[in-house]
Amino acid sequence: MAIGMTLIGVGIIWATQVPVHGHFLANLAGPFLVAGAGTSFSFIPISIAALGGVEEHKAGLASGLLNTSQQLGGAIGVAIASSVAASHTNALLRAGTAAPAALAGGYRQAFWVLGAIALIALPAIFALVRRNELSPAATKTTIGDSRPAFAPAK
């Protein structure tokens, strides 16, 4: 999970280096690939960590809460990024900067904020991730056991 958040942060901060007249392959493909890989390395462990110690009859509720928190987090992130980008773009336009450069500057500032948020999440990962907690279903099933956790032992 920590590796994933680090990759997301690095990819987003790398995207702050995109020039005004940049091109996708030369300037954006690399940051997108790094942040995308980080997303897969972070979201899957987040799901495992969030649902790992949940009792079977509460799994649906926990899954719904996880999905809701991810949706709210995404909405808050978009709100923060768009607010930062719009305010910085407007400030640059009022200062006489050309529109393309002002827009790129606004996005650059928003990416700095989002990259910082991703990297600030690293200490939270180490502080909040539970260790050595498994649900009763997980403790009943061993690796290689073909019986479902709810099947009675013979």
C-alpha positions as CSV (number, residue, x, y, z in Angstrom):
1,M,0.0,0.0,0.0
2,A,2.8,2.4,0.9
3,I,4.6,1.6,-2.4
4,G,1.3,2.4,-4.3
5,M,0.8,5.7,-2.6
6,T,4.4,6.6,-3.2
7,L,4.0,5.8,-6.9
8,I,0.8,7.9,-7.1
9,G,2.5,10.8,-5.4
10,V,5.6,10.6,-7.6
11,G,3.5,10.3,-10.8
12,I,1.4,13.3,-9.9
13,I,4.4,15.4,-8.9
14,W,6.1,14.3,-12.2
15,A,3.1,15.7,-14.0
16,T,3.9,19.2,-12.6
17,Q,6.8,19.3,-15.1
18,V,4.6,19.2,-18.2
19,P,5.3,22.3,-20.3
20,V,2.6,24.5,-21.7
21,H,2.9,23.0,-25.2
22,G,3.7,19.5,-24.1
23,H,2.8,16.3,-25.9
24,F,1.1,13.1,-24.5
25,L,3.9,10.6,-25.3
26,A,6.8,12.9,-24.4
27,N,5.3,14.5,-21.3
28,L,2.2,12.7,-19.9
29,A,2.6,9.0,-20.7
30,G,5.3,8.5,-18.0
31,P,3.4,10.2,-15.2
32,F,0.2,8.5,-16.1
33,L,1.9,5.0,-16.1
34,V,3.5,5.6,-12.7
35,A,0.4,7.0,-11.1
36,G,-1.7,4.2,-12.7
37,A,0.6,1.5,-11.4
38,G,0.5,3.1,-8.0
39,T,-3.3,3.1,-8.1
40,S,-3.4,-0.7,-8.5
41,F,-0.8,-1.1,-5.8
42,S,-2.8,1.0,-3.3
43,F,-6.5,0.4,-3.9
44,I,-6.4,-3.4,-3.8
45,P,-4.5,-3.4,-0.4
46,I,-6.8,-0.8,0.9
47,S,-9.8,-3.1,0.1
48,I,-8.0,-6.0,1.8
49,A,-7.1,-4.0,4.8
50,A,-10.6,-2.6,5.2
51,L,-12.3,-5.9,4.8
52,G,-9.8,-8.2,6.4
53,G,-11.1,-8.2,10.0
54,V,-14.8,-7.9,9.2
55,E,-17.2,-10.6,10.4
56,E,-19.0,-12.5,7.6
57,H,-22.4,-11.1,8.3
58,K,-21.1,-7.5,8.2
59,A,-19.1,-7.8,5.0
60,G,-21.7,-6.2,2.8
61,L,-22.0,-3.2,5.1
62,A,-18.2,-2.8,5.3
63,S,-17.9,-3.1,1.5
64,G,-20.5,-0.4,1.1
65,L,-18.8,1.9,3.6
66,L,-15.5,1.4,1.8
67,N,-17.0,2.2,-1.6
68,T,-18.8,5.3,-0.1
69,S,-15.6,6.5,1.4
70,Q,-13.7,6.1,-1.9
71,Q,-16.4,8.0,-3.7
72,L,-16.5,10.8,-1.2
73,G,-12.7,11.0,-1.2
74,G,-12.6,11.2,-4.9
75,A,-15.2,14.0,-4.9
76,I,-13.3,15.9,-2.2
77,G,-10.1,15.5,-4.2
78,V,-11.7,16.8,-7.4
79,A,-13.1,19.7,-5.5
80,I,-9.7,20.6,-4.0
81,A,-7.9,20.2,-7.3
82,S,-10.4,22.2,-9.3
83,S,-10.5,25.0,-6.7
84,V,-6.7,25.3,-6.6
85,A,-6.4,25.1,-10.4
86,A,-9.2,27.7,-11.0
87,S,-7.9,30.2,-8.4
88,H,-4.3,29.9,-9.5
89,T,-5.3,30.2,-13.1
90,N,-7.4,33.3,-12.4
91,A,-4.5,34.9,-10.4
92,L,-2.1,34.3,-13.3
93,L,-4.6,35.7,-15.8
94,R,-5.0,38.8,-13.7
95,A,-1.3,39.2,-13.6
96,G,-1.2,39.3,-17.4
97,T,0.0,35.7,-18.1
98,A,-1.2,34.3,-21.5
99,A,-4.2,32.0,-21.2
100,P,-2.4,28.7,-22.1
101,A,0.4,29.4,-19.7
102,A,-2.0,30.4,-16.9
103,L,-4.1,27.3,-17.4
104,A,-0.9,25.1,-17.3
105,G,0.2,27.0,-14.2
106,G,-3.2,26.4,-12.5
107,Y,-3.0,22.7,-13.2
108,R,0.6,22.5,-12.1
109,Q,-0.3,24.1,-8.7
110,A,-3.2,21.6,-8.4
111,F,-0.9,18.7,-9.1
112,W,1.5,19.9,-6.5
113,V,-1.3,19.9,-3.9
114,L,-2.6,16.4,-4.9
115,G,1.0,15.0,-5.0
116,A,1.5,16.3,-1.5
117,I,-1.7,14.8,-0.3
118,A,-0.7,11.4,-1.7
119,L,2.7,11.6,0.0
120,I,1.2,12.8,3.3
121,A,-0.9,9.6,3.3
122,L,2.2,7.5,3.8
123,P,2.5,8.1,7.6
124,A,-1.2,7.4,7.9
125,I,-0.8,4.0,6.2
126,F,1.8,2.9,8.8
127,A,-0.3,4.3,11.7
128,L,-3.7,3.0,10.7
129,V,-3.2,-0.4,9.0
130,R,-4.2,-3.2,11.2
131,R,-1.9,-6.1,11.5
132,N,-2.5,-9.7,12.6
133,E,-6.3,-9.4,12.5
134,L,-8.3,-11.9,10.4
135,S,-11.9,-12.5,10.2
136,P,-13.2,-15.8,11.7
137,A,-13.8,-17.1,8.2
138,A,-10.2,-16.5,7.2
139,T,-8.9,-18.3,10.2
140,K,-11.1,-21.3,9.4
141,T,-9.8,-21.7,5.9
142,T,-6.2,-22.6,5.1
143,I,-4.4,-22.1,1.9
144,G,-5.1,-25.0,-0.4
145,D,-8.2,-26.0,1.4
146,S,-10.9,-26.4,-1.2
147,R,-13.8,-26.3,1.4
148,P,-15.6,-23.0,1.8
149,A,-15.2,-21.4,5.2
150,F,-18.8,-22.0,6.0
151,A,-18.8,-25.8,5.2
152,P,-18.8,-28.1,8.3
153,A,-15.6,-30.1,8.8
154,K,-16.1,-33.9,8.2
